[in-house]
């Protein structure tokens, strides 16, 4: 085998390995987090994603936890009783969707990044930037995107 052929084989194997590694950064098919219903869909986005439509009831968001709404790219948390926050549901590390909220932390299943349910700050890397805050309105028992 010549040097050129060896280089081609090594380069090809490296490229295939890179493709496998990158595909592992996608969303997990086994994600069991509930998504918001698509009631009131308009042009592929629900009313809640556009603002104005109800996203959830306050009783749907557990204290110390939260709920991920994949279709709206938002995660709503309740870090303390009656205090509701919302953040982007896209991890700042490599763009994977976050998967769950527990013990006041938003968890990304791709590489283990964790974010504070109170302010979106990074509590465990590899992510280095916080989740972007999203504006919500709580009126009575209804939570809507502002």
C-alpha positions as CSV (number, residue, x, y, z in Angstrom):
1,X,0.0,0.0,0.0
2,X,1.4,3.4,-0.9
3,X,1.5,6.4,1.4
4,X,-1.2,8.1,-0.6
5,X,-3.5,5.2,-0.3
6,X,-2.9,4.9,3.5
7,X,-3.6,8.6,3.9
8,X,-6.9,8.2,1.9
9,X,-7.9,5.2,4.1
10,X,-7.1,7.1,7.4
11,X,-8.8,10.2,6.2
12,X,-11.9,8.3,5.2
13,X,-12.1,6.4,8.5
14,X,-11.6,9.7,10.4
15,X,-14.5,11.3,8.5
16,X,-16.8,8.4,9.2
17,X,-15.9,8.6,12.9
18,X,-16.7,12.3,12.9
19,X,-20.1,11.7,11.3
20,X,-21.0,9.1,13.9
21,X,-19.9,11.4,16.7
22,X,-21.9,14.3,15.4
23,X,-25.0,12.2,14.9
24,X,-24.9,11.3,18.6
25,X,-25.5,15.0,19.4
26,X,-29.0,14.8,18.1
27,X,-32.2,14.4,20.2
28,X,-32.7,11.1,21.9
29,X,-35.5,9.0,20.5
30,X,-36.2,7.6,24.0
31,X,-37.0,11.0,25.5
32,X,-40.1,10.7,27.7
33,X,-40.7,14.3,28.5
34,X,-44.2,15.5,27.6
35,X,-44.6,18.0,24.8
36,X,-47.3,20.6,24.6
37,X,-50.3,19.9,22.5
38,X,-50.6,21.4,19.1
39,X,-54.1,22.9,19.7
40,X,-54.7,26.0,17.6
41,X,-51.9,25.2,15.0
42,X,-51.4,28.0,12.5
43,X,-48.8,27.5,9.7
44,X,-47.0,24.8,11.6
45,X,-46.7,26.8,14.8
46,X,-49.2,26.7,17.7
47,X,-50.7,29.8,19.1
48,X,-48.7,29.3,22.2
49,X,-45.5,29.4,20.2
50,X,-46.6,32.7,18.6
51,X,-47.6,34.2,22.0
52,X,-51.0,34.7,23.3
53,X,-52.2,31.0,23.5
54,X,-52.1,29.1,26.7
55,X,-48.9,27.1,27.2
56,X,-49.8,25.3,30.4
57,X,-51.8,25.4,33.6
58,X,-49.8,26.4,36.7
59,X,-50.7,23.0,38.2
60,X,-48.9,21.3,35.2
61,X,-45.5,22.7,36.4
62,X,-44.3,20.9,39.6
63,X,-42.5,22.9,42.3
64,X,-38.7,22.3,42.0
65,X,-39.3,21.0,38.5
66,X,-40.7,22.0,35.2
67,X,-42.0,21.0,31.8
68,X,-40.3,21.0,28.4
69,X,-42.5,22.2,25.5
70,X,-40.4,21.0,22.5
71,X,-42.7,22.4,19.8
72,X,-42.4,25.9,21.3
73,X,-38.7,25.6,22.2
74,X,-39.4,26.6,25.8
75,X,-39.0,25.1,29.2
76,X,-41.2,26.4,32.0
77,X,-40.0,25.9,35.6
78,X,-41.3,26.6,39.1
79,X,-38.2,27.0,41.3
80,X,-40.3,28.1,44.3
81,X,-44.0,27.9,45.1
82,X,-45.9,30.3,42.8
83,X,-42.7,31.5,41.0
84,X,-42.7,30.6,37.3
85,X,-39.8,31.1,34.9
86,X,-39.3,30.2,31.2
87,X,-36.1,29.6,29.1
88,X,-35.1,28.4,25.7
89,X,-35.3,24.6,25.5
90,X,-32.1,24.5,23.3
91,X,-28.9,23.7,25.1
92,X,-26.2,26.3,24.6
93,X,-23.5,23.7,24.3
94,X,-24.3,22.1,20.9
95,X,-28.0,22.9,20.3
96,X,-29.5,19.7,21.6
97,X,-33.0,20.0,23.1
98,X,-33.1,19.9,26.9
99,X,-34.8,16.8,28.2
100,X,-36.2,17.3,31.7
101,X,-36.3,19.4,34.8
102,X,-35.7,18.0,38.3
103,X,-34.3,19.2,41.6
104,X,-34.4,22.8,40.3
105,X,-32.1,21.9,37.3
106,X,-32.8,21.8,33.6
107,X,-31.0,18.8,32.2
108,X,-29.6,18.3,28.7
109,X,-29.4,14.5,27.9
110,X,-26.8,14.9,25.1
111,X,-23.7,15.7,27.1
112,X,-24.9,16.2,30.7
113,X,-25.1,20.0,30.8
114,X,-27.3,21.3,33.6
115,X,-28.9,24.8,34.1
116,X,-30.5,26.5,37.1
117,X,-34.3,26.4,37.0
118,X,-34.3,29.8,38.7
119,X,-32.2,31.9,36.2
120,X,-31.0,29.6,33.4
121,X,-27.3,29.8,34.5
122,X,-25.0,26.8,33.9
123,X,-24.7,24.6,37.0
124,X,-22.7,21.8,35.3
125,X,-20.9,21.9,31.9
126,X,-19.9,21.4,29.2
127,X,-22.2,24.3,28.3
128,X,-20.6,27.6,29.1
129,X,-23.5,30.0,28.4
130,X,-26.9,30.2,30.2
131,X,-30.2,29.4,28.6
132,X,-31.9,32.4,27.1
133,X,-34.8,33.6,29.2
134,X,-38.3,33.7,27.6
135,X,-41.1,36.0,28.7
136,X,-44.2,34.3,30.0
137,X,-47.4,35.7,31.6
138,X,-49.1,34.0,34.5
139,X,-52.8,34.9,34.9
140,X,-54.8,33.0,37.4
141,X,-53.9,29.4,36.7
142,X,-52.9,30.0,33.0
143,X,-49.3,30.3,31.7
144,X,-48.9,31.9,28.2
145,X,-45.8,33.0,26.2
146,X,-45.8,36.8,26.2
